[in-house]
Amino acid sequence: MDLRQVQFNQKLGFSPKGIAFAIFGMVLLLPILLLLLVAGLVAIVAYAILFMVSFVGAKISGLSKTDSEGRRNVKIRKTDSDRQ
């Protein structure tokens, strides 16, 4: 019967070596993760600004007049043979 008993209250012992590794890992990894987070946010903001500039530019250029053949702001000089 003693072999089938399950022990739930096991104490986790932290050795000084384990604590040192945990602190070293936090000191090393947290700045790297923070740097990645900041770089990601900067990239999102930069792409959002570039998208807005492109979107507004496309809307402004879409306001120009087009002729029947799809050309924008093109003046076609008519020759004498075209007028007849």
N, C-alpha and C positions, 0 to 999 in steps of 0.2 A: 504493500500500500504506500510505502514511503516514496517509491519511484514515480508514482502518478501525481504527486502533489505539485502544484504550480505556485511558484513564488512571484507575487506581483510587486512587492515592495523591495526592489533591489536599489541599493544606494549607488549612485554614480560617483566614483571618486575621480577628482580632477588632480592630476599631478602637476607640479610646477612646470614641467616640460610641456604638457598639454595646454596649460594656461598661456605660456609664452608663445606657443604656436598660434593659438587663437588670437591673441593680441597682435602679433606680427602680421597675421593674415588680414585682420581688420585694418591695421595701419597701412598695409600695402594695397589692399583691394578697394577700400572705400574711396580714396581719391581717384582711382582709375574709373570706378563706376560713376562717380560724380562728374568727372570730366566727360565721359561718354554721354551722360544725360544732358549736360550743358551743350555739347557739340550737336546732339540731336535736336535740341530746341532751337539753336541758332540756325541749323540747316532748314528746319521747318519754317521759321520766320523768313529766311532768305528766299526760299522757293515760293512762299506765299506772296511776297512782294514782287518777285519776278513774274509770277502768274498774273497778278493784278495789273502790272504794267503792260504785259502782253495783251491781256483781255481788253483793257481800255484802248490800247493802240489799235487793236483790230476793230473795235467799235467805231473809233474815230475815222479810220480809213474806210470803213464801210459806208460812211455818210457821203462820200464823194459821188458825183454823178457818173453814171455809166451810159454808154451809148448802146445801140441795138446789138452790137457785136461783142459786148462785154468789156470793152476797153474803158478805162477810167481816165477822165481829164485829158483826153487826147483830142486835139483839134485837127481835123482832116481838111486839107486845102483842096478845094475842088478846082479842077482844071477846066479849060474851055470845053473839052470833049465830054466831061461829066455833066455839064449844064445843058447840053443839047438833048 
